Amino acid sequence: MTYTYVPHGVCSKQMNIELDENGTIKDCEIVGGCDGNTHGICRLVVGMNAEDAIKKLKGIDCRGRGTSCPDQLSNALEEALEKI
């Protein structure tokens, strides 16, 4: 299943996530934001269980914004898991 999420409060504009039926992240793309960092985040989470990724990414802050691209990715993963 592919899920598209529009993040809030960060530089990235869209997150595209593909999960399998077991909640494993098969693919991740973050559009916009800090290119190297967002590519790195996606490479790290591909192959992970979405729940494990959520635990690692939830609550990370970027420059006092109260959120970050990794935090927004955790929100996207939570919403995607609800759709499985």
N, C-alpha and C positions, 0 to 999 in steps of 0.2 A: 504494500500500500504506500502511495506517495502522498505526503501531506505538505501543504504550503502554508507558511505562517508569516505574518507581517509584524516585525518586532517594533517595540515602542521604547523611546528614550535613548536610542543608540544610533550610531552612524549607518549600520547595515539596513537595507531596505526590504529584504525578503530572505526567508529560509526555506529550503526545499529538503525534505527528509523522506527517505524511503525506509520503511520498517518491514520485516517479515512477520509472519503470523505469530512468532514467538516473542516479538518485541526486540529483536536484534536489529541494530542500525545497519542497513545495507549500503546506503549512500547518504551523503550530506553535502549541501551546497549553500553557502551564505553569500548573498549578493550585496555588494557594497561593504563599507567598513574598512578596516585595516587589512589589506589583501593578504599579507603574509600570515598574520595572526588567524584570520578566519579560515584560510586554507589549512593551517596547522591544527586548529581545533577540529575541523572536519576529518582530517586524516587520523587524529587520535581517537575519535569516537566511532568511526566505521569499524564494525565487527563487535562493538560493545553491546551489552544489553542496555536498552534505553533507561531502565530504572537505575542501573549503576551509573550511567552518565549523568542522569539528573542529580543524583547524590553528590557527584563531584563538582558539578557546574553551578548548582543552585546557590544564589547569594553572592556571587562574585561581583564586585563593584568596579566601575571604570570612572575614575576622576570625580568621585563624589556624586555621581548621577543616581545612585541607588539601584543601578542595574548595569549590565554589560552585555556584550554579544554572547558570552558563554551563559550568563543568567537567562537571557532571552531564549537561547537554544534549549535550556532546560524547560522553559515554559512551553516551547513548541513541542518538545518531546512528550510532555505531560498531556497536551491536547491530542497529539497523534495517538498516544496509547489509548485514550478514551474512544477513539474511532475503530480500534481493532476489534 
